[in-house]
Amino acid sequence: MTIEKPFRRTCRRFRDGTLQGGRNDYYIDDDRFAKAPQQYVRAFMVIQKDLLELFDYVEPADKNLCCYSYRTHELLMRSCVEVEANFKAILSENGYIRPGDLDTRDVNGYSQPGKNWNRKDYKKLNVTHRLSSYQVKFPVWHGDQAVRTPFSSWAHEDGGLTWYDAYNATKHDRQEQFEQANFTNLLEAIAGLVVLLASQFYNHDFSYGALELYDDLTPQDGLESAIGRYFRVKYPDWPNNERYAFEWQQLKNDPNPFRSLEF
């Protein structure tokens, strides 16, 4: 069994094993797929720009992973705020209601983000988006730790996110926890944001440029360019029964071409 309609804010492989499915990835650009996706992309692009500026002063290298500063703290805060914003958008636009809460879904099936949603709620997206299987590569790096798997611990039932814990610790007690806002946790958080955007929008940045024009200039490393064209991403595989199987040119005329995830 395959999936005949795409889920909101959810990128998956097609039956042919690709993420494009012969141009079927244009579903991502439909206004009904996600609310204001450009805003989430723009926020990331500013963070990426500031990270690259930080690299002018702190070399992306294994030897610097323990360093920390007010600059790394600031970027860690901003990155994790965006991570949370993306978590909530995916859950809300797919009509997520925590068991026991009032049903707040509107006529479009969207729910209001719960004030008490937390990592237990966010972790449900590991099943629907396979976050723990994504890899993000920093293309310029000195040492052995250029590849990050920010959600890998979510492959285990009791696994937490060290970088997300660091964000909360230093947000609430910077005086005592400042060193947790280190280079390692910052890079993991930004890689986590890269994963979340890729798992929703593939490489669509909604500027409608032609990425394929540059395909012959990209490394042949088995990875794909992320939004922003700096990071490299390895996408997870999907079993055949969980892959997309539709022709977007036909489906786009359906009054309801998208479906909601079940949590």
C-alpha positions as CSV (number, residue, x, y, z in Angstrom):
1,M,0.0,0.0,0.0
2,T,1.3,3.5,-0.9
3,I,0.2,7.0,0.0
4,E,-2.0,8.6,-2.6
5,K,-2.0,12.1,-1.0
6,P,0.9,13.9,0.6
7,F,0.8,14.8,4.3
8,R,1.0,18.4,5.3
9,R,4.5,19.7,6.0
10,T,5.9,16.3,5.3
11,C,8.5,15.3,2.7
12,R,9.0,11.6,1.8
13,R,10.4,9.5,-0.9
14,F,8.3,8.4,-3.9
15,R,7.9,4.9,-5.2
16,D,10.9,5.4,-7.5
17,G,13.1,6.0,-4.5
18,T,13.7,9.7,-5.3
19,L,12.5,12.8,-3.4
20,Q,11.3,14.4,-6.6
21,G,9.2,11.6,-8.1
22,G,9.6,13.0,-11.6
23,R,8.7,16.6,-10.7
24,N,6.0,15.5,-8.3
25,D,7.8,17.4,-5.5
26,Y,6.0,20.6,-6.7
27,Y,3.3,19.7,-4.1
28,I,5.7,21.4,-1.6
29,D,5.1,24.8,-3.4
30,D,1.3,24.6,-3.1
31,D,-0.2,27.2,-0.7
32,R,-2.2,24.5,1.0
33,F,0.8,22.4,2.0
34,A,2.1,24.7,4.7
35,K,1.3,28.0,6.3
36,A,3.8,30.7,5.4
37,P,6.7,28.4,4.8
38,Q,8.8,31.3,3.5
39,Q,9.0,32.7,7.1
40,Y,10.6,29.6,8.5
41,V,13.1,29.5,5.6
42,R,13.9,33.1,6.0
43,A,14.5,32.7,9.8
44,F,16.9,29.8,9.0
45,M,18.8,31.8,6.3
46,V,19.5,34.6,8.8
47,I,20.8,32.0,11.3
48,Q,23.0,30.4,8.6
49,K,24.4,33.8,7.6
50,D,25.3,34.5,11.2
51,L,26.9,31.1,11.7
52,L,29.1,31.6,8.6
53,E,30.1,34.9,10.1
54,L,31.0,33.2,13.3
55,F,33.2,30.8,11.3
56,D,35.4,33.9,10.5
57,Y,36.4,33.9,14.1
58,V,35.9,30.3,15.3
59,E,37.3,27.8,12.9
60,P,34.9,24.9,12.2
61,A,37.1,22.2,13.6
62,D,37.1,19.4,16.2
63,K,39.5,21.3,18.4
64,N,37.0,24.1,18.9
65,L,34.0,22.1,19.9
66,C,34.2,23.0,23.6
67,C,34.5,26.8,23.1
68,Y,31.6,29.0,24.1
69,S,30.7,32.7,24.2
70,Y,27.8,35.1,24.2
71,R,27.8,34.7,20.5
72,T,27.4,30.9,20.6
73,H,24.8,31.4,23.3
74,E,22.8,33.8,21.2
75,L,22.8,31.6,18.2
76,L,21.9,28.5,20.2
77,M,18.9,30.3,21.6
78,R,17.7,31.5,18.2
79,S,18.2,28.1,16.6
80,C,16.3,26.2,19.2
81,V,13.4,28.8,19.1
82,E,13.2,28.0,15.4
83,V,13.4,24.3,16.1
84,E,10.4,24.6,18.4
85,A,8.5,26.8,15.9
86,N,8.9,24.1,13.3
87,F,7.9,21.4,15.7
88,K,4.7,23.3,16.6
89,A,3.9,24.2,13.0
90,I,4.0,20.5,11.9
91,L,1.9,19.3,14.8
92,S,-0.6,22.2,14.6
93,E,-1.1,22.0,10.8
94,N,-1.7,18.3,11.0
95,G,-4.3,18.8,13.7
96,Y,-2.4,17.3,16.6
97,I,-4.4,17.3,19.9
98,R,-2.7,15.9,23.0
99,P,-4.8,13.2,24.6
100,G,-7.0,14.8,27.3
101,D,-6.9,18.3,25.8
102,L,-9.8,20.1,24.3
103,D,-10.2,19.8,20.5
104,T,-9.2,23.1,19.1
105,R,-9.1,22.2,15.4
106,D,-10.5,24.7,13.0
107,V,-12.5,24.1,9.8
108,N,-9.2,23.4,8.0
109,G,-8.2,20.7,10.5
110,Y,-5.5,22.8,12.1
111,S,-5.1,22.9,15.8
112,Q,-3.9,25.7,18.1
113,P,-0.4,24.9,19.4
114,G,-0.7,23.8,23.0
115,K,0.9,25.9,25.6
116,N,2.3,22.8,27.3
117,W,3.5,21.0,24.3
118,N,7.0,19.7,25.0
119,R,9.7,17.3,23.8
120,K,7.3,14.3,24.4
121,D,4.9,15.8,21.9
122,Y,7.7,16.8,19.5
123,K,9.2,13.4,19.6
124,K,6.1,12.0,17.9
125,L,7.5,13.6,14.7
126,N,10.4,11.1,14.7
127,V,7.9,8.4,13.5
128,T,6.2,10.6,10.9
129,H,9.4,12.3,9.6
130,R,12.2,9.9,10.5
131,L,14.2,12.7,12.0
132,S,16.7,10.3,13.7
133,S,17.8,8.9,10.4
134,Y,18.9,12.3,8.8
135,Q,22.5,13.3,8.6
136,V,23.8,16.8,8.1
137,K,27.3,17.5,6.8
138,F,29.3,20.7,7.4
139,P,31.1,21.1,4.1
140,V,34.1,23.0,5.5
141,W,35.5,21.2,8.6
142,H,38.9,20.3,10.1
143,G,38.7,16.9,11.8
144,D,36.5,13.9,11.9
145,Q,33.2,15.4,13.1
146,A,31.9,17.1,10.0
147,V,28.7,15.0,9.9
148,R,26.0,15.5,12.5
149,T,23.0,13.4,13.3
150,P,21.1,15.7,15.7
151,F,18.1,13.5,16.3
152,S,19.9,10.1,16.4
153,S,19.1,9.6,20.1
154,W,15.4,9.6,19.3
155,A,15.8,6.2,17.7
156,H,15.7,5.0,21.3
157,E,12.5,5.2,23.3
158,D,14.2,6.9,26.3
159,G,16.6,9.0,24.2
160,G,16.9,12.7,24.8
161,L,18.5,15.6,22.9
162,T,21.6,16.8,24.6
163,W,21.7,20.0,22.6
164,Y,18.1,20.8,23.4
165,D,18.7,20.1,27.1
166,A,21.6,22.5,26.9
167,Y,19.4,25.2,25.3
168,N,16.9,24.9,28.2
169,A,19.6,24.8,30.9
170,T,21.4,27.9,29.7
171,K,18.2,29.7,28.9
172,H,17.0,29.4,32.5
173,D,20.4,29.7,34.3
174,R,23.0,31.2,32.1
175,Q,25.2,32.1,35.0
176,E,25.7,28.5,36.1
177,Q,25.1,26.7,32.7
178,F,26.9,29.1,30.3
179,E,29.4,26.6,29.1
180,Q,26.6,24.4,27.8
181,A,26.1,27.0,25.1
182,N,29.2,25.6,23.4
183,F,30.2,25.1,19.8
184,T,29.1,21.5,19.8
185,N,25.6,22.2,21.0
186,L,25.2,25.1,18.7
187,L,26.2,23.1,15.7
188,E,23.9,20.2,16.7
189,A,21.0,22.7,17.1
190,I,21.5,24.3,13.7
191,A,21.9,20.8,12.1
192,G,18.6,19.9,13.8
193,L,17.0,23.0,12.2
194,V,18.4,21.9,8.8
195,V,16.8,18.5,9.3
196,L,13.4,19.9,10.2
197,L,13.3,22.1,7.2
198,A,14.5,19.3,4.9
199,S,12.0,16.9,6.3
200,Q,9.2,19.3,5.4
201,F,10.3,21.2,2.3
202,Y,13.1,19.1,0.8
203,N,15.3,21.8,-0.9
204,H,12.5,24.2,-1.7
205,D,13.4,27.7,-0.5
206,F,10.3,29.3,-2.1
207,S,12.4,31.7,-4.1
208,Y,11.5,29.6,-7.2
209,G,15.1,29.5,-8.4
210,A,16.2,26.5,-10.5
211,L,18.4,24.4,-8.3
212,E,18.9,21.8,-11.0
213,L,21.0,24.3,-13.0
214,Y,23.8,23.7,-10.4
215,D,23.5,19.9,-10.1
216,D,26.7,19.3,-12.1
217,L,28.6,21.6,-9.7
218,T,27.7,19.8,-6.5
219,P,29.8,17.1,-4.9
220,Q,29.0,13.5,-5.8
221,D,28.9,12.3,-2.2
222,G,25.5,10.7,-2.0
223,L,24.1,13.7,-0.2
224,E,21.9,16.6,-1.4
225,S,22.1,20.3,-1.0
226,A,20.0,21.7,1.8
227,I,17.9,24.9,1.7
228,G,20.5,27.7,1.7
229,R,22.9,25.5,-0.4
230,Y,25.6,25.4,2.3
231,F,24.8,22.2,4.2
232,R,24.7,18.7,2.7
233,V,21.9,16.4,3.8
234,K,21.4,12.6,3.7
235,Y,17.8,11.8,3.6
236,P,16.3,8.6,5.2
237,D,14.9,5.8,3.2
238,W,11.3,4.8,3.5
239,P,9.6,1.4,3.2
240,N,7.5,1.1,0.1
241,N,4.2,1.2,1.9
242,E,5.1,4.6,3.4
243,R,6.2,6.2,0.2
244,Y,4.3,8.8,-1.8
245,A,2.5,7.6,-4.9
246,F,0.7,10.3,-6.7
247,E,0.8,12.4,-9.9
248,W,0.8,16.0,-8.6
249,Q,-0.4,17.5,-11.9
250,Q,-3.6,15.5,-11.5
251,L,-3.9,15.7,-7.7
252,K,-3.4,19.5,-7.5
253,N,-6.9,20.0,-8.9
254,D,-8.4,18.0,-6.0
255,P,-10.2,20.4,-3.5
256,N,-8.4,18.6,-0.7
257,P,-5.0,17.4,-2.1
258,F,-3.4,17.0,1.3
259,R,-4.1,14.8,4.3
260,S,-3.2,15.0,8.0
261,L,-0.8,12.8,9.8
262,E,-2.0,10.5,12.5
263,F,-0.2,10.6,15.8
